[in-house]
Amino acid sequence: MGKKLDKPIGNTVDGYTGWRDTADEAEMGIIGVMFKDEVWADWVTDHVNADLFQNRDNAQLLGILQQMRRDGFHTDLTSVGVRLKELGFEISEGELRDMQWWCSAPSLTPDYYAFVRKAGLRTRAYDIARGLVDDLAETDRETAKILEKRIDELARVVNQIESGSDYKEVWRNFKDALRAAWARCQDVRHYTTELVGLPTPFRRLNELTGGLQPKRVTVLGGDTSAGKTAMVCQIILANPGAVIGIVSPDMNAQDYVLRLLSLKAGVTSFELQQGAKSPVAVSDDEFRRVGEIASQLEAEPIFINDTPSLDIKDLERGARRLATRHGLHLLVVDYLQKLRDKSEKHDRLAQEVGSIANRLHALSKELNCHLLVVSQFRRRERRDSPPTLSDLKESGEIENAVDHVLLLWKSDKSDVANLNMAKQRHGPSGKFNLWWNKDKTRFEEPDARVEDKDL
C-alpha cells in the first residue's frame, strides 16, 4: 500500500498555535512557486531551509521538489507526479493541479520565507526551552551535559534569529578530521595499482599527480591550436569504462566524437571525412578498421553536452542529473571561457570567470569526481617563449580556485611540446617534454633524444 501525502493543514500545538497556522499558508505559497516560476523555483532551491517548515508534510514535499531541481529535473506537474509515484506516494492529478495555485504572487516568495523562517525558529526555540525546563528537574551529572547541550542549541537559534541567516556548523572537530584523513591514507595504501586516481597517457604526469583524483580540479591552459583538446581526448581514451561527462560549448558533439574516434584509430578526423576518391582519404581496408573501432567505442559511458554559451547553473544541474543516473568519474569542460554565469551581474569578465571556477570546484567536491577544465591563454605577443601562470585569461581568479594548473606549450619551430605543472596544491610542481605526432594529431611519450631537450 502506498504512502499517503496529506494535503497540508495547519498544526495545533499548545502554547503557539497562532504562528503555526499562519505559517502554513506561507509554506504552501513557497511550494506553489516551485510549479509556477522557474526563476523563483531556483531561488527557493538555493535559499529555503525546509527543516524550518511547521507542517512536516509541507517540509517533505518541498524537500522532494528541491532535490529534483538539484538533480537537473524541472518541477512541472507531470514530472513531480511521476517522481512522487516512484517514491510511493498516493496523490491525484487534481491535488497536483491545486498545488500550482498555492502561490498567487511569486515575487512575494522571500517575504513568505521570512515569515516561515521566523515562525520555525520561534518554534524551535520554544521546543528547546520547554525541554530545558523539563530537564531541570534532574540533577545528576549526565543531565548537566544534556542541559549544556540544550543551552548551546538555544544560543544557536537565538543567533539565527538575530543574524537573519540560517546557522550552519562550520567548525569541524580536529580529531574527527584527522581520523577521516588517516582512514583515506590507509585505504589508498591498499590499492593494487600504482595510481590512486584516473590515469593519463603520460608517465611523468601520473608521477606528479598520482592520477586525476576525485574532488579536485585541473586546469589545462594553452595557446590557440596548441593541442589542448587532443590532450583531453587522449586522457578520456586512457580511461575505458569510466563514466565521463564532456561539456563542449565550443565544439558540437559530432565533431568531438570524431576527434575521439580518430585518436583511437590513429588517423586524423580530416582523413575520415574525405570521399573515397580523395587522394588524402584512408583506404577501404583502413576505413573498415576504423568502423570496427567505432563499434567498440559505442559501449563507452561517455556523455556530451554541446549547448553553446552554457550557463553554469545549467551545467551544475546536468552534471548532478548525470551523476545520479550513471555515477560520474570525470567531468571535462572544454573550454572555461565559453561558460556563462547569468545568475549574477559581474562588472568584469574576470569576476565572472572566477565565480564559475569556484562553482566548478564546489561541484567536483559535491559529485566526488575530477574536473578537467580547458582554458585559453590571453593573446601573447611572443608565442615562441614558454608561458607562465599570468598568461591564463583571468589568471588570478582561476589559479585561486583550482588544485592543479597545467600549461601546455608547443613551439611552432619543432614537434617538441612542453607540459608544465605550474601549480599543484597537493604535491610537487614540474615540467617535462612530449612529442607532437602531427600525422596522428596526438602527444606521445618522448624518447631519450626528446625528453630533456630545450625548446
C-alpha positions as CSV (number, residue, x, y, z in Angstrom):
1,M,0.0,0.0,0.0
2,G,1.4,3.4,-1.0
3,K,2.2,6.2,1.4
4,K,-0.3,9.0,1.8
5,L,0.8,12.6,1.3
6,D,-1.9,14.5,3.1
7,K,-3.0,18.0,1.9
8,P,-1.1,20.4,4.2
9,I,-3.2,21.8,7.0
10,G,-2.3,24.0,10.0
11,N,-0.8,22.3,13.0
12,T,-2.1,23.0,16.5
13,V,0.3,22.7,19.5
14,D,-0.5,24.0,22.9
15,G,1.0,27.5,23.5
16,Y,1.8,28.5,20.0
17,T,-0.9,27.5,17.6
18,G,-1.2,31.0,16.1
19,W,2.0,31.4,14.2
20,R,2.0,27.8,13.2
21,D,-1.4,28.2,11.5
22,T,-0.4,31.3,9.7
23,A,3.0,29.9,8.6
24,D,1.2,27.0,7.0
25,E,-0.3,29.3,4.4
26,A,3.1,30.9,3.7
27,E,4.6,27.4,3.3
28,M,2.0,26.5,0.7
29,G,2.9,29.7,-1.2
30,I,6.6,28.7,-1.3
31,I,5.7,25.2,-2.6
32,G,3.3,26.6,-5.2
33,V,6.1,28.8,-6.7
34,M,8.1,25.6,-7.5
35,F,5.4,24.7,-10.1
36,K,4.8,28.3,-11.3
37,D,8.0,30.2,-11.9
38,E,11.5,28.8,-12.9
39,V,13.5,31.8,-11.6
40,W,11.8,31.8,-8.2
41,A,11.9,28.0,-8.1
42,D,15.7,28.2,-8.3
43,W,15.7,30.8,-5.5
44,V,13.7,28.5,-3.3
45,T,16.0,25.6,-4.1
46,D,19.1,27.7,-3.2
47,H,17.8,29.6,-0.1
48,V,14.9,27.9,1.6
49,N,15.5,25.5,4.5
50,A,12.6,23.0,4.5
51,D,13.6,21.9,8.0
52,L,12.1,25.2,9.3
53,F,8.6,24.4,8.0
54,Q,6.0,23.8,10.7
55,N,4.0,21.3,8.7
56,R,6.0,18.1,8.2
57,D,4.1,17.1,5.0
58,N,5.0,20.5,3.5
59,A,8.6,20.1,4.5
60,Q,8.7,16.6,3.0
61,L,7.2,17.8,-0.3
62,L,9.4,20.8,-0.6
63,G,12.5,18.6,0.1
64,I,11.5,16.3,-2.8
65,L,11.0,19.3,-5.2
66,Q,14.3,20.9,-4.2
67,Q,16.2,17.6,-4.8
68,M,14.5,17.2,-8.2
69,R,15.8,20.6,-9.3
70,R,19.3,19.9,-7.9
71,D,19.3,16.7,-9.9
72,G,18.5,18.7,-13.1
73,F,14.8,18.0,-13.4
74,H,12.0,20.5,-13.9
75,T,9.3,20.7,-11.3
76,D,6.3,20.7,-13.7
77,L,3.2,18.9,-12.7
78,T,3.9,15.8,-14.8
79,S,7.5,15.4,-13.6
80,V,6.5,15.9,-10.0
81,G,3.6,13.4,-10.3
82,V,5.9,10.7,-11.7
83,R,8.5,11.3,-9.0
84,L,6.0,11.1,-6.2
85,K,4.6,7.9,-7.5
86,E,8.2,6.5,-7.8
87,L,8.6,7.3,-4.1
88,G,5.4,5.5,-3.2
89,F,3.1,8.5,-2.5
90,E,-0.6,8.4,-3.4
91,I,-1.6,11.7,-4.9
92,S,-4.2,12.5,-7.5
93,E,-3.8,14.7,-10.6
94,G,-6.4,17.1,-9.1
95,E,-4.3,17.6,-6.0
96,L,-1.2,18.2,-8.1
97,R,-3.1,20.8,-10.2
98,D,-4.2,22.6,-7.0
99,M,-0.6,22.9,-5.8
100,Q,0.3,25.4,-8.5
101,W,-2.4,27.8,-7.3
102,W,-1.0,27.9,-3.8
103,C,1.2,30.8,-4.9
104,S,-0.6,33.8,-6.4
105,A,2.4,36.2,-6.4
106,P,5.9,34.6,-7.0
107,S,7.7,37.9,-6.2
108,L,6.5,37.6,-2.6
109,T,8.4,34.4,-2.1
110,P,11.2,36.0,0.0
111,D,8.5,37.5,2.3
112,Y,6.8,34.2,2.6
113,Y,10.1,32.6,3.6
114,A,11.0,35.4,6.0
115,F,7.8,34.7,7.9
116,V,8.1,30.9,7.7
117,R,11.7,31.1,8.9
118,K,10.8,33.3,11.9
119,A,8.0,31.0,12.9
120,G,10.2,27.9,12.5
121,L,12.9,29.4,14.6
122,R,10.4,30.5,17.3
123,T,9.0,27.0,17.4
124,R,12.5,25.5,17.6
125,A,13.4,27.9,20.5
126,Y,10.1,27.1,22.3
127,D,10.8,23.3,22.0
128,I,14.3,23.7,23.3
129,A,13.2,25.9,26.2
130,R,10.4,23.5,27.1
131,G,12.9,20.6,27.1
132,L,15.3,22.7,29.2
133,V,12.6,23.2,31.8
134,D,11.8,19.5,31.9
135,D,15.5,18.6,32.3
136,L,15.9,21.0,35.3
137,A,14.0,18.5,37.4
138,E,17.0,16.2,37.2
139,T,20.4,17.0,38.9
140,D,22.8,14.2,38.0
141,R,26.0,14.6,36.0
142,E,24.5,13.2,32.8
143,T,21.7,15.7,32.9
144,A,24.1,18.5,33.3
145,K,25.7,17.5,30.0
146,I,22.2,17.5,28.4
147,L,21.5,20.9,29.8
148,E,24.7,22.3,28.5
149,K,23.9,20.9,25.0
150,R,20.3,22.4,25.1
151,I,21.7,25.8,26.1
152,D,24.2,25.6,23.2
153,E,21.3,24.8,20.8
154,L,19.2,27.6,22.1
155,A,22.1,30.0,21.7
156,R,22.4,28.9,18.0
157,V,18.7,29.5,17.4
158,V,18.9,33.0,19.0
159,N,21.9,33.7,16.8
160,Q,19.9,32.7,13.7
161,I,17.0,34.9,14.7
162,E,19.3,37.9,15.4
163,S,21.6,37.5,12.4
164,G,18.8,36.8,9.8
165,S,20.8,33.8,8.3
166,D,20.4,30.1,8.9
167,Y,23.1,28.6,11.1
168,K,25.4,26.0,9.6
169,E,28.1,24.2,11.6
170,V,31.4,25.4,10.2
171,W,33.8,24.1,12.9
172,R,34.9,20.6,12.5
173,N,36.5,18.7,15.3
174,F,40.2,18.1,14.6
175,K,40.1,14.6,15.9
176,D,37.3,13.6,13.5
177,A,39.0,15.3,10.6
178,L,42.3,13.6,11.4
179,R,40.7,10.2,11.7
180,A,39.0,10.7,8.3
181,A,42.2,11.8,6.6
182,W,44.2,8.9,8.1
183,A,41.5,6.4,7.0
184,R,41.8,7.7,3.5
185,C,45.6,7.2,3.6
186,Q,45.0,3.7,4.8
187,D,42.6,3.0,2.0
188,V,45.0,4.3,-0.6
189,R,47.8,2.2,0.9
190,H,46.0,-1.0,0.0
191,Y,45.4,0.0,-3.7
192,T,46.5,-2.7,-6.1
193,T,47.5,-0.2,-8.7
194,E,50.3,2.5,-8.7
195,L,47.8,5.3,-9.1
196,V,45.0,6.4,-6.7
197,G,43.2,8.4,-9.4
198,L,42.3,8.2,-13.1
199,P,45.4,7.5,-15.2
200,T,46.6,9.8,-18.0
201,P,48.6,8.5,-21.0
202,F,51.7,10.4,-19.8
203,R,54.0,8.7,-17.3
204,R,55.6,11.9,-15.9
205,L,52.1,13.5,-15.3
206,N,51.0,10.4,-13.5
207,E,54.0,10.5,-11.2
208,L,53.3,14.2,-10.3
209,T,49.6,13.7,-9.6
210,G,49.1,10.0,-8.6
211,G,46.3,10.1,-11.2
212,L,43.3,12.5,-11.5
213,Q,41.7,12.2,-8.1
214,P,38.1,12.9,-7.1
215,K,37.1,16.2,-5.6
216,R,39.9,18.1,-7.4
217,V,40.0,20.4,-10.4
218,T,42.8,20.6,-13.0
219,V,43.0,23.5,-15.5
220,L,44.8,22.8,-18.8
221,G,45.9,26.1,-20.4
222,G,47.4,26.7,-23.7
223,D,47.6,28.9,-26.8
224,T,45.1,28.5,-29.7
225,S,45.9,25.4,-31.7
226,A,48.3,24.1,-29.0
227,G,46.6,20.7,-28.9
228,K,44.6,21.2,-25.7
229,T,41.6,19.2,-26.9
230,A,43.8,16.5,-28.4
231,M,45.4,16.0,-24.9
232,V,42.0,16.0,-23.2
233,C,40.7,13.3,-25.7
234,Q,43.8,11.2,-25.0
235,I,43.1,11.4,-21.3
236,I,39.5,10.3,-21.9
237,L,40.5,7.4,-24.0
238,A,43.0,6.3,-21.3
239,N,40.0,5.5,-19.0
240,P,37.8,2.9,-20.7
241,G,34.8,2.1,-18.6
242,A,34.9,5.3,-16.6
243,V,31.7,7.4,-16.7
244,I,32.8,10.7,-18.3
245,G,30.8,13.9,-19.0
246,I,32.1,16.3,-21.6
247,V,30.9,19.9,-21.7
248,S,31.7,21.4,-25.0
249,P,30.1,24.8,-25.7
250,D,32.7,25.4,-28.4
251,M,32.5,22.2,-30.5
252,N,29.4,20.2,-31.4
253,A,29.1,16.6,-30.2
254,Q,29.6,15.0,-33.6
255,D,33.0,16.8,-34.1
256,Y,34.1,15.9,-30.6
257,V,33.3,12.3,-31.1
258,L,35.2,12.3,-34.4
259,R,38.2,13.6,-32.5
260,L,38.0,10.7,-30.1
261,L,37.5,8.2,-32.8
262,S,40.4,9.4,-35.0
263,L,42.7,9.4,-32.0
264,K,41.7,5.9,-31.1
265,A,42.2,4.7,-34.7
266,G,45.5,6.6,-35.2
267,V,44.2,8.7,-38.2
268,T,43.1,12.3,-38.5
269,S,39.5,13.4,-38.4
270,F,40.2,15.2,-41.7
271,E,41.1,12.0,-43.4
272,L,38.0,10.3,-42.2
273,Q,35.8,13.0,-43.6
274,Q,37.0,12.7,-47.2
275,G,35.4,10.9,-50.1
276,A,36.8,7.6,-51.2
277,K,38.3,9.2,-54.4
278,S,40.2,11.9,-52.5
279,P,44.0,11.5,-52.5
280,V,44.1,12.1,-48.7
281,A,41.3,9.7,-47.8
282,V,42.1,6.5,-45.9
283,S,42.0,3.2,-47.8
284,D,38.9,1.0,-47.8
285,D,40.6,-1.5,-45.5
286,E,41.6,1.3,-43.1
287,F,38.0,2.7,-43.2
288,R,36.6,-0.7,-42.3
289,R,39.1,-1.0,-39.4
290,V,38.0,2.5,-38.1
291,G,34.4,1.3,-38.3
292,E,35.2,-1.7,-36.1
293,I,36.8,0.7,-33.6
294,A,33.7,2.9,-33.7
295,S,31.6,-0.1,-32.8
296,Q,33.8,-0.8,-29.8
297,L,33.6,2.8,-28.6
298,E,29.8,2.7,-28.6
299,A,29.8,0.8,-25.3
300,E,31.8,3.6,-23.5
301,P,29.7,5.5,-20.9
302,I,30.6,8.9,-22.3
303,F,28.1,11.7,-22.4
304,I,28.4,15.1,-24.2
305,N,26.6,18.4,-23.6
306,D,27.4,20.8,-26.5
307,T,25.0,23.6,-25.6
308,P,26.5,27.0,-26.8
309,S,27.2,29.6,-24.2
310,L,26.1,27.2,-21.4
311,D,25.1,28.8,-18.1
312,I,26.9,27.4,-15.1
313,K,23.7,26.7,-13.3
314,D,22.5,24.5,-16.2
315,L,25.9,22.8,-16.2
316,E,25.5,22.0,-12.5
317,R,22.0,20.7,-12.9
318,G,23.0,18.5,-15.9
319,A,26.1,17.1,-14.0
320,R,24.0,16.3,-10.9
321,R,21.5,14.5,-13.1
322,L,24.2,12.5,-14.9
323,A,25.9,11.6,-11.6
324,T,22.5,10.5,-10.1
325,R,21.7,8.3,-13.1
326,H,25.1,6.8,-14.0
327,G,27.7,7.9,-11.5
328,L,30.5,10.2,-12.6
329,H,34.3,9.8,-12.6
330,L,35.5,12.6,-14.8
331,L,33.8,15.8,-15.9
332,V,35.5,17.7,-18.8
333,V,34.8,21.4,-19.6
334,D,36.2,22.4,-23.0
335,Y,36.6,25.3,-22.5
336,L,36.1,27.6,-19.5
337,Q,35.8,31.0,-21.2
338,K,32.7,29.7,-23.1
339,L,30.7,29.2,-20.0
340,R,28.4,32.0,-18.6
341,D,27.1,32.9,-15.1
342,K,23.7,34.5,-15.7
343,S,22.7,34.3,-12.0
344,E,24.7,37.4,-11.1
345,K,25.8,40.7,-12.7
346,H,29.6,40.9,-13.0
347,D,31.4,44.1,-13.6
348,R,34.3,42.4,-15.2
349,L,34.8,39.2,-17.2
350,A,37.5,38.2,-14.7
351,Q,34.9,38.2,-11.9
352,E,32.5,36.0,-13.9
353,V,35.3,33.5,-14.8
354,G,36.4,33.5,-11.1
355,S,32.8,32.8,-10.0
356,I,32.4,30.0,-12.5
357,A,35.8,28.4,-11.5
358,N,34.8,28.5,-7.8
359,R,31.4,26.8,-8.6
360,L,33.2,24.1,-10.6
361,H,35.4,23.4,-7.7
362,A,32.4,23.1,-5.4
363,L,30.7,20.8,-7.9
364,S,33.7,18.5,-8.0
365,K,33.5,18.0,-4.2
366,E,29.7,17.6,-4.3
367,L,29.8,14.9,-7.0
368,N,33.0,13.3,-5.9
369,C,34.6,13.4,-9.4
370,H,37.6,15.0,-11.0
371,L,37.1,18.1,-13.1
372,L,39.4,18.7,-16.1
373,V,38.9,22.3,-17.4
374,V,40.4,23.7,-20.6
375,S,41.4,27.4,-20.5
376,Q,42.7,29.7,-23.2
377,F,45.8,31.8,-22.8
378,R,45.5,35.5,-23.3
379,R,46.8,36.8,-26.6
380,R,50.6,36.5,-26.3
381,E,52.9,38.7,-28.3
382,R,55.7,36.1,-28.1
383,R,54.4,32.6,-28.6
384,D,57.9,31.3,-29.1
385,S,58.6,31.7,-25.3
386,P,57.3,29.4,-22.5
387,P,54.1,30.5,-20.9
388,T,53.6,31.4,-17.2
389,L,50.5,31.4,-14.9
390,S,49.9,35.1,-15.8
391,D,49.3,34.1,-19.4
392,L,46.0,32.4,-18.4
393,K,43.0,34.6,-19.2
394,E,41.8,36.0,-15.8
395,S,44.7,34.0,-14.3
396,G,44.4,35.2,-10.7
397,E,40.8,34.1,-10.4
398,I,41.4,30.7,-12.0
399,E,44.6,30.0,-10.1
400,N,43.0,30.6,-6.7
401,A,40.0,28.3,-7.4
402,V,41.7,25.1,-8.7
403,D,44.0,22.4,-7.4
404,H,46.3,21.9,-10.5
405,V,47.3,24.2,-13.3
406,L,48.9,22.6,-16.4
407,L,50.5,24.9,-19.0
408,L,50.8,23.3,-22.5
409,W,53.3,24.9,-24.9
410,K,54.1,23.7,-28.4
411,S,56.7,25.6,-30.3
412,D,56.0,26.4,-34.0
413,K,59.6,25.6,-34.8
414,S,59.6,21.9,-33.8
415,D,57.4,18.9,-32.8
416,V,58.6,19.0,-29.2
417,A,55.9,20.2,-26.7
418,N,56.3,21.1,-23.0
419,L,53.8,20.4,-20.2
420,N,54.4,22.4,-17.1
421,M,52.7,21.6,-13.8
422,A,52.8,25.3,-12.7
423,K,50.6,24.8,-9.7
424,Q,49.9,21.8,-7.6
425,R,48.1,22.2,-4.3
426,H,48.7,18.6,-3.2
427,G,52.2,17.8,-4.5
428,P,55.3,18.9,-6.4
429,S,55.4,21.1,-9.5
430,G,57.5,20.1,-12.5
431,K,57.7,20.2,-16.3
432,F,58.5,17.7,-19.0
433,N,58.6,17.3,-22.7
434,L,56.3,15.5,-25.1
435,W,56.5,14.7,-28.7
436,W,53.7,16.0,-31.0
437,N,52.9,13.4,-33.7
438,K,51.3,15.7,-36.3
439,D,50.4,12.8,-38.6
440,K,48.1,11.4,-35.9
441,T,47.4,14.7,-34.0
442,R,48.4,13.3,-30.7
443,F,51.0,13.7,-28.0
444,E,53.4,10.8,-27.3
445,E,55.9,10.0,-24.7
446,P,59.3,11.1,-26.0
447,D,62.4,9.1,-26.5
448,A,65.7,10.0,-24.8
449,R,66.5,12.5,-27.6
450,V,63.4,14.5,-26.9
451,E,62.7,14.0,-23.2
452,D,65.3,16.6,-21.9
453,K,65.6,18.8,-25.0
454,D,65.2,22.5,-24.6
455,L,62.6,24.0,-26.8
